[in-house]
């Protein structure tokens, strides 16, 4: 059974009562009970669903940089209503709309009445790099601009967001910075590294060096395609361009480029100050965090259990297996859609329904005598709920 840590107030209890995937047995695939094996095999063997080509929108940022937003380009018979809730997706480090786990989530959102928009960070998924700046675990400016842009495109839609790995770290930092001001109504964080110092130390151990090297290769490829932008700088300051071009670890690249671009005095200061665990107390909207206990990259010791337990807006779900971006135990497993697809979309729809019931969301185009549409669901009667003292508890212990 997944472990669930949440404050059992009326709001959270109602949400979880409509989330059967969280409340049923997590069935690990027999040959994928090792986090390393699940991470590698899912990365290599998971097949993405067949989607129509994305419609791409390039956004220009104030510093001259660019990010790419990818939408499903559907005909009118398949498309969702113009006011359907929107989920902004933030892939992991070097990831993007081309990745199988992202494509599965796009399809899962559509099947659940939610419109997915993929936010590809600078240079990822063949997006353009038009300034000598990439992205970082600490920088939320691009996400803030994307949220504003999506608000303008879909002014009648409720906005939500979901991120994986580095994308999850950026999302949680943004939520902490914005607090109650954020236009995001609910959010999902998956395989979040949370404490970057802890995860950096973990990369130095044993087989984990393989992940470090592969991720560094991805960063190096993006850099080399746009190396001329950095070489053209009149004042190269503390940039270490030779180290960037030959980085063997994420730490090498972050020391050479990332921490310099974003004004950190050292790579250690960058990791310590950019960890999203620091932002958890300020999160003011419903946030579901899903972590695998055997994740070899976003390691279990980095999870901020106490901070999450103290914030009534946060729900933490941990699974005994799943690796990093694996979660092969889903209905489409082992190499179809991950287990998290069903978990996250049902949770988002449940949150939307509860927010609407409490008068915190407007009804959308409801006709007299018919239930208002909220996400992919229709209005339903309120479930029976037990009184709660609001204390943080592990729900699995209560079963």
Secondary structure by P-SEA (a helix, b strand, c coil): cccccccccaaaaaaaaaccccccccccccccccaaaaaaaaacccccccccccbbbbbbcccccbbbbbccccccccccccccbbbbbbbccccccccaaaaaaaaaaaaacbbbbbbccccccccccccccccccccaaaaaaaaaaaaaacccbbbbbcccaaaaaaaaaaaaaacccccccccccccccccaaaaaaaaacccaaaaaaaaaaaaaaaaaacaaaaaacccccccaaaaaaccccaaaaaaaccccccccccaaaaaaaacccccccccccbbbbbbbcccccccccccaaaaaaacccbbbbbbccccccccccccccccccccaaaaaaaaaaaaaaaaaaacccccccccccbbbbcccccccccccccccccccccccccc
